[in-house]
Amino acid sequence: MTFTELLHARQSVRHYQERPVEVEKLEMLIEAVRLSPSASNSQPWKLVVVNDAELRGQVARATFSKALAFNQFSLAAPVIVVFCVEKAGLATQLGGLLKKRQFSLIDIGIAAAHFCLQAADLGLGTCMLGWFDEKKIKQLLGIPRGTRIGLLVTLGYAAPDDRLREKSRKGPGLVSRFNRY
């Protein structure tokens, strides 16, 4: 697949097959994150790959509530990957303070994009989740108190009914400018 084809193939998947994800593919996804760029090469991430059925179900239930049920599809994902934000190196922390930027969060976003694109290339579907009960998930997975969770990514083989959809995006003129805002 060319990179352009990959960009068109990657979409948020919300219907998964019960088929497990092979360990070899999980290792390739971890490698894609490991090779992701980061500010000052700080690599401020740690992944928790949740593929144990019982634990995965508990994590999935921490992504929705009775009032906000939009992430219920996560129950069907064979894998949920938790992107933890680790402390960046001193240079990155100082630069972030001086520039008022959270470089670690930018880095997590880049790493998650690499993960999702690699998954699409491997024939897997993903969906990034920003809505979850962080305290509950940290408790379930034994994540240290000072470590934040940046986002979660559901992962698996897309169900046949979750076909490739045409992307609806703003036009280039609405999202870009040359030389001036």
Backbone torsions as a table, in degrees:
resi	resn	phi	psi	omega
1	MET	NA	134.1	174.5
2	THR	-75.6	166.0	179.7
3	PHE	-62.1	-40.6	178.6
4	THR	-62.6	-41.9	176.6
5	GLU	-62.8	-39.3	178.5
6	LEU	-62.4	-42.9	178.2
7	LEU	-60.4	-37.4	179.7
8	HIS	-77.7	-28.7	-177.6
9	ALA	-79.0	-31.5	-176.4
10	ARG	-73.0	127.9	176.6
11	GLN	-149.0	165.6	176.4
12	SER	-76.7	119.6	-178.3
13	VAL	-98.9	132.3	-179.7
14	ARG	-125.4	8.4	175.7
15	HIS	-135.9	119.7	-175.1
16	TYR	-118.5	151.7	169.7
17	GLN	-76.8	159.0	177.1
18	GLU	-75.7	-6.5	-177.4
19	ARG	-59.8	128.6	178.6
20	PRO	-70.9	157.6	176.6
21	VAL	-91.9	129.0	-178.1
22	GLU	-62.3	142.4	179.9
23	VAL	-58.1	-38.1	179.4
24	GLU	-59.8	-39.5	179.0
25	LYS	-71.1	-37.9	176.0
26	LEU	-61.0	-40.5	178.4
27	GLU	-64.6	-38.1	177.5
28	MET	-66.1	-36.1	178.1
29	LEU	-68.7	-40.7	176.7
30	ILE	-62.0	-40.5	178.8
31	GLU	-63.8	-38.1	177.7
32	ALA	-61.2	-40.4	177.4
33	VAL	-68.4	-44.1	-178.4
34	ARG	-57.8	-34.6	-178.3
35	LEU	-87.5	-1.0	-179.2
36	SER	-66.5	146.0	176.2
37	PRO	-73.8	155.6	176.7
38	SER	-152.6	157.7	-179.5
39	ALA	-58.0	126.5	-179.4
40	SER	53.3	26.6	-178.6
41	ASN	53.7	35.7	-176.0
42	SER	-75.1	-22.4	178.1
43	GLN	46.7	59.7	-172.2
44	PRO	-84.3	54.2	-177.5
45	TRP	-141.3	155.1	167.5
46	LYS	-144.0	131.4	179.4
47	LEU	-97.7	138.6	169.1
48	VAL	-114.6	110.0	-177.9
49	VAL	-92.4	112.3	-176.0
50	VAL	-103.6	105.3	179.0
51	ASN	-124.8	0.6	171.8
52	ASP	-72.5	125.0	-171.4
53	ALA	-56.5	-46.8	-177.1
54	GLU	-67.1	-48.2	180.0
55	LEU	-64.6	-41.6	178.4
56	ARG	-58.4	-41.4	178.0
57	GLY	-62.4	-39.3	178.5
58	GLN	-66.5	-42.3	177.7
59	VAL	-64.1	-44.1	179.9
60	ALA	-58.9	-42.0	179.8
61	ARG	-66.3	-17.6	176.6
62	ALA	-85.5	5.9	178.6
63	THR	-104.6	1.8	178.0
64	PHE	-153.6	169.4	177.4
65	SER	-141.9	178.1	177.3
66	LYS	-61.5	-36.8	-178.5
67	ALA	-76.9	-35.1	-177.6
68	LEU	-126.3	90.7	-172.1
69	ALA	-98.3	14.1	-172.2
70	PHE	-69.0	-14.0	179.0
71	ASN	-103.8	16.2	-178.3
72	GLN	-59.0	-26.2	178.2
73	PHE	-58.0	-22.6	-178.6
74	SER	-61.0	-21.8	177.1
75	LEU	-61.3	-29.0	-176.8
76	ALA	-90.1	-10.5	-179.2
77	ALA	-71.8	129.5	180.0
78	PRO	-68.7	-20.5	-179.7
79	VAL	-140.3	141.1	169.1
80	ILE	-125.4	127.1	-179.9
81	VAL	-107.8	126.4	-179.2
82	VAL	-101.5	119.8	178.9
83	PHE	-93.4	105.5	179.8
84	CYS	-90.9	141.0	179.7
85	VAL	-94.1	111.9	178.5
86	GLU	-91.1	162.8	179.4
87	LYS	-66.5	130.9	178.5
88	ALA	-77.8	167.5	176.9
89	GLY	-65.1	163.6	-176.0
90	LEU	-57.8	-44.0	-179.5
91	ALA	-60.8	-41.8	-179.9
92	THR	-68.2	-40.1	178.5
93	GLN	-63.5	-45.5	179.1
94	LEU	-64.0	-44.3	177.9
95	GLY	-60.7	-39.6	178.2
96	GLY	-63.8	-41.5	177.7
97	LEU	-64.3	-45.6	-179.0
98	LEU	-64.5	-39.7	-176.4
99	LYS	-96.2	-0.8	-179.6
100	LYS	54.4	50.0	177.7
101	ARG	-132.3	144.3	176.1
102	GLN	-98.3	83.7	-176.1
103	PHE	-58.1	-33.7	-179.6
104	SER	-61.0	-38.2	178.7
105	LEU	-69.8	-37.1	175.2
106	ILE	-62.2	-45.1	-179.3
107	ASP	-62.4	-39.8	177.8
108	ILE	-62.7	-40.2	177.9
109	GLY	-63.0	-42.0	177.8
110	ILE	-63.9	-45.3	-179.5
111	ALA	-62.0	-41.5	179.6
112	ALA	-65.8	-37.6	177.1
113	ALA	-64.2	-44.0	176.4
114	HIS	-58.8	-43.8	179.6
115	PHE	-58.8	-49.7	-176.2
116	CYS	-67.6	-37.7	177.8
117	LEU	-69.1	-40.0	176.6
118	GLN	-63.4	-40.3	178.8
119	ALA	-60.5	-45.2	179.1
120	ALA	-61.0	-40.3	178.7
121	ASP	-64.2	-28.1	179.2
122	LEU	-89.5	4.0	179.6
123	GLY	82.7	18.6	-179.4
124	LEU	-106.7	153.9	176.6
125	GLY	-105.2	153.5	179.9
126	THR	-141.2	160.9	168.6
127	CYS	-149.1	125.6	178.7
128	MET	-81.6	136.3	179.6
129	LEU	-121.0	127.7	175.5
130	GLY	-108.5	-8.8	-178.8
131	TRP	-103.8	114.0	180.0
132	PHE	-166.5	162.3	177.1
133	ASP	-88.1	94.5	-174.7
134	GLU	-60.4	-43.5	-178.9
135	LYS	-60.0	-44.3	-179.0
136	LYS	-65.2	-45.2	-178.5
137	ILE	-66.5	-39.7	177.5
138	LYS	-61.3	-40.5	178.4
139	GLN	-64.7	-47.4	-178.9
140	LEU	-60.1	-38.4	-172.5
141	LEU	-101.6	0.7	179.5
142	GLY	67.6	33.1	179.1
143	ILE	-78.2	129.8	-177.1
144	PRO	-56.6	150.8	-176.1
145	ARG	-54.9	-41.6	-176.8
146	GLY	-80.3	-2.9	-178.9
147	THR	-96.0	130.5	177.9
148	ARG	-95.1	155.7	172.4
149	ILE	-99.9	123.3	-179.9
150	GLY	-78.4	-48.1	179.5
151	LEU	-168.8	169.3	175.7
152	LEU	-118.2	151.7	174.9
153	VAL	-130.9	122.2	172.4
154	THR	-80.1	149.4	-173.1
155	LEU	-146.7	139.0	175.1
156	GLY	168.8	-174.8	175.9
157	TYR	-84.0	127.1	-179.0
158	ALA	-63.1	138.9	175.2
159	ALA	-67.5	152.5	-179.7
160	PRO	-55.1	-29.6	-179.6
161	ASP	-78.4	-6.7	178.3
162	ASP	-100.6	64.8	-177.0
163	ARG	-72.5	160.9	177.7
164	LEU	-59.3	124.1	-179.1
165	ARG	-101.6	151.8	174.3
166	GLU	-68.5	134.5	-178.5
167	LYS	-78.1	135.3	175.5
168	SER	-108.2	107.3	-176.9
169	ARG	-132.2	156.0	173.2
170	LYS	-63.8	151.8	179.1
171	GLY	-71.0	160.5	-178.7
172	PRO	-55.0	-36.2	-179.7
173	GLY	-68.9	-20.2	178.3
174	LEU	-88.9	-16.9	-176.9
175	VAL	-116.5	2.3	-178.1
176	SER	-149.3	157.0	175.5
177	ARG	-142.7	155.0	173.3
178	PHE	-108.8	126.4	171.0
179	ASN	72.4	-27.4	177.4
180	ARG	-144.7	152.6	178.1
181	TYR	-63.5	NA	NA
